[in-house]
Amino acid sequence: MTEEQLRAACALAAEAMAEYYRLLPGRPIMPATTSRALRDLLEEPLPREGSELAPLIDAIRRDIFPNSRQNAHPRFFGYVQSPGTPAGVIGEMLAAVLNANVTCWRSAPAPTEVERIAVNWIKQILGYPPAAEGLFVSGGSMANFAGLAAARTVKAPEALQHGMGGQRLRVYVSEEAHFSVSKAAALIGIGRENVRRVATGADFRMDVAALERAIGEDLRAGHTPCCVVANAGAVSTGAFDPLGAIAAVARRHGLWLHVDGAYGGFAALAPEARPFFDAIAEADSVALDPHKWLYLPMGCGCVLYRDPAAARAAFSHFAEYTRPVGWRDDEAFAFWDYGPELSRPFRALNVWLLLKYAGTRALGEAVSRNIACARYVGRLIEASPDLELMAPVELSIFCFRVAPPGFTGDLDALNERILVELQRQGSSYLSNASLRGRFALRGCVLNYRTSEAEMERLVEDVRRAARAVLAEG
Ligand SMILES: Cc1ncc(COP(=O)(O)O)c(C=O)c1O
């Protein structure tokens, strides 16, 4: 590609990007299509010969963009989904220009320093100790995996060499924990059945007395309590576990405290959420997801370790071909000593770029607006006789259901149908949760474009979907 061709291709790509953002608010969030229709549209023989970039960029605009779920739409409230930002798109592109492999300092000198700086900034956002270390990983699941692997190594260092033998390490999570925690426990050999789900109170936060009881039972049974995982924003309800009280229990029993802040960690940017983080410095490890509430594009999680030596014990691995021959001190630093990956993309560039471009003040204001929108819709729901709020709105997640006055049928089945109808109509998008066995419509405000007017429109859209379902009988 000549320089001139590169400029022309970038101009086309920039036009596709600008058009995407222009058309976004008017697009259905979920395309009205099928797998078969998309295969008919997209399937082609393996290309033997190359082609021009211009028609390919056109195909992306025409066939792929509109036939996708529009995660950046201001009324997309499903799961825990970042909308991405135009600055993030530019960061991704420039990181790909460099195509750094951020394994260690000698492989990527400036990217390594940028990652250290970005991680230090995240520590400051959280109020985490300056001596902590951390790194970017692919997402929250991998950050939880890394935290648990460090916990396992501290409690059972011999397991790295010999496996777990018959030892039963126990991990304590609230019943609202994300499934990635059990998955990590399974993968590192602790085993799913050694993950104890501790009851939550009416506010869906971990019941600390129940945690204490569970640890006591396990000790009496001869098991080895290893780690408590606290939610800094549970995925279904946004509930924030009481970190201080949990930390006190963990310390008393010598357990590792891992905080899953994949959803709620960046709520620390908002002054009204700060008190939740008062005891965050007591966590031994923290999982965060810049690709959630830092509005960055997919593929960027972060794990922090209070004691870097614990991470090194879990992850460092000697291999002759990666030995830092000729380098010492800071220049001998390697990320593979702190996490599971060897080859790693330059994830930090986007974190660095966004924090510098937007600044923490504007980001904090955006997070605050998201929280305010969720609380606003919570109030709208509470004031509506046909809607029922199912959990307190702690951060930016809200759970509710349609409960028409006088309706005597199955509310779970009714709301499931309403969810499908809402998604099909394409104007607003919610996902679902199960709260104490009851089906809930669940939304998460995670988009800086979302305003209170969007929340009002969501309520109208839910009512429209409910009317359609009830009319069908
Ligand atoms: C609380 C929590 N933990 C972990 C995860 C997993 O994060 P990821 O999807 O980035 O792997 C999520 C995802 O929504 C989450 O909400």
The ligand as an ORCA input file, in Angstrom:
! r2SCAN-3c Opt
* xyz 0 1
  C     -19.312     -8.382     38.007
  C     -18.705     -8.973     36.770
  N     -17.616     -9.760     36.865
  C     -17.024    -10.309     35.793
  C     -17.528    -10.093     34.529
  C     -16.843    -10.721     33.347
  O     -16.210     -9.720     32.614
  P     -15.788     -9.964     31.074
  O     -17.086    -10.077     30.336
  O     -15.027     -8.737     30.741
  O     -15.003    -11.202     31.017
  C     -18.674     -9.309     34.371
  C     -19.281     -9.119     33.051
  O     -20.322     -8.548     32.906
  C     -19.268     -8.716     35.523
  O     -20.346     -7.934     35.425
*
